[in-house]
Amino acid sequence: MARPADAGAVAARMAIEQVLRAERDAQAGIAEAQRAAEALREAARQDALAIAARARERIARWQRGHARALDGRLAALRSRALAANGEPPPAEALAQAARAVAAWLTTAQAPADANGAADAVRAAHLADACDAADAGRPSAAGGHDPEAAA
């Protein structure tokens, strides 16, 4: 027959083993959760890199398209000025028109007219800049001169 002290020791040993087993299981669970979290973090990082790459490509396409549009507009201005004046427009007039077009293409918030029509104001400033370049005079709109702002 087992003595009561032996039964208590067996029960204590079993309780300790159960606690140690639970501790090992908890550590294994924590390790698995850390691996899963790392996998999620890596997947999110890869997704972010893919999004950034697509955004860079879209921006590059947008910039190339606007550069082509600007080059085309400048060629048209040169042709119109040459046809109208018999000589090419002054370089500064072309530069000012280019700055006005560039500002128009890149301005997120254009000033609005009395009716709130920002695009109409942009178009009017752009038309003025183009007409001024054709005539070889400064634009009344002024355009955006980064060197003057510096």
C-alpha positions in Angstrom: 0.0 0.0 0.0 1.3 3.5 -1.0 2.0 5.8 1.8 0.4 9.2 1.9 3.7 10.9 1.5 4.5 9.0 -1.6 1.1 9.8 -3.1 1.7 13.5 -2.4 5.1 13.3 -4.1 3.6 11.6 -7.1 0.9 14.2 -7.4 3.4 17.0 -7.0 5.7 15.4 -9.7 2.7 15.1 -12.0 1.7 18.7 -11.4 5.2 19.9 -12.1 5.4 17.8 -15.3 2.0 19.3 -16.4 3.2 22.8 -15.7 6.5 22.1 -17.7 4.5 20.6 -20.6 2.2 23.6 -20.6 5.2 25.9 -20.6 6.8 24.1 -23.6 3.5 24.2 -25.4 3.2 27.9 -24.8 6.7 28.5 -26.0 6.0 26.5 -29.1 2.8 28.5 -29.7 4.7 31.8 -29.2 7.4 30.7 -31.7 4.7 29.7 -34.2 2.9 33.0 -33.8 6.2 34.8 -34.3 6.9 32.9 -37.5 3.4 33.6 -38.7 3.8 37.3 -37.9 7.1 37.5 -39.7 5.5 35.8 -42.8 2.7 38.4 -42.7 5.2 41.2 -42.4 7.2 39.9 -45.3 4.1 39.5 -47.4 3.1 43.1 -46.6 6.5 44.3 -47.4 6.4 42.6 -50.8 3.0 44.0 -51.5 4.2 47.5 -50.6 7.2 47.1 -52.9 4.9 46.0 -55.7 2.6 48.9 -55.1 5.5 51.4 -55.1 6.9 49.9 -58.3 3.5 50.2 -60.1 3.2 53.8 -58.8 6.7 54.7 -60.1 5.8 53.2 -63.5 2.5 55.2 -63.6 4.3 58.4 -62.7 7.0 57.7 -65.3 4.3 57.1 -68.0 2.5 60.3 -66.8 5.7 62.3 -67.0 6.6 61.0 -70.4 3.2 61.8 -71.7 3.3 65.3 -70.3 6.8 65.8 -71.6 5.7 64.8 -75.1 2.7 67.1 -74.8 5.0 70.0 -73.7 7.4 69.3 -76.5 4.6 69.2 -79.0 3.2 72.5 -77.7 6.6 74.1 -77.8 7.1 73.0 -81.4 3.6 74.4 -82.3 4.5 77.7 -80.6 7.8 77.9 -82.5 6.0 77.1 -85.8 3.2 79.7 -85.1 5.8 82.4 -84.2 7.9 81.6 -87.2 4.9 81.8 -89.5 3.6 85.0 -87.9 6.9 86.8 -87.4 9.2 85.2 -89.9 11.6 84.4 -87.1 11.6 82.1 -84.1 10.2 83.5 -80.8 12.7 84.8 -78.2 14.1 82.0 -76.0 12.8 83.7 -72.8 9.3 83.9 -74.2 9.5 80.1 -74.9 11.0 79.4 -71.5 8.2 81.4 -69.8 5.5 79.6 -71.8 7.2 76.3 -70.9 7.1 77.2 -67.2 3.5 78.2 -67.5 2.6 74.9 -69.1 4.7 73.0 -66.6 3.0 74.8 -63.7 -0.4 74.2 -65.2 0.4 70.5 -65.6 1.8 70.1 -62.1 -0.4 72.4 -60.0 -2.7 70.5 -57.7 -4.7 73.6 -56.7 -5.2 76.3 -59.3 -6.8 79.6 -58.3 -10.4 79.7 -59.2 -12.4 82.4 -60.9 -15.4 84.1 -59.4 -17.6 81.1 -60.2 -15.0 78.6 -58.8 -13.8 77.4 -62.2 -10.2 76.6 -61.5 -9.7 74.9 -64.9 -11.0 78.0 -66.7 -8.4 80.1 -64.9 -5.7 77.6 -65.8 -6.7 77.5 -69.4 -6.8 81.3 -69.5 -3.3 81.6 -68.0 -2.0 78.9 -70.4 -3.6 80.6 -73.4 -2.1 83.9 -72.3 1.3 82.4 -71.9 1.1 80.7 -75.3 -0.1 83.9 -77.0 2.7 85.9 -75.3 5.3 83.4 -76.5 3.9 83.7 -80.0 4.2 87.5 -79.8 7.6 87.3 -78.1 6.4 89.3 -75.1 6.2 88.4 -71.4 3.0 86.7 -70.2 0.6 88.7 -68.1 0.0 85.5 -66.1 3.6 85.4 -65.4 3.8 81.6 -65.1 5.8 79.9 -62.5 9.5 80.9 -62.3 11.3 78.6 -59.9 14.4 80.7 -60.1 12.5 83.8 -59.0 11.0 81.9 -56.1 14.3 80.8 -54.8 
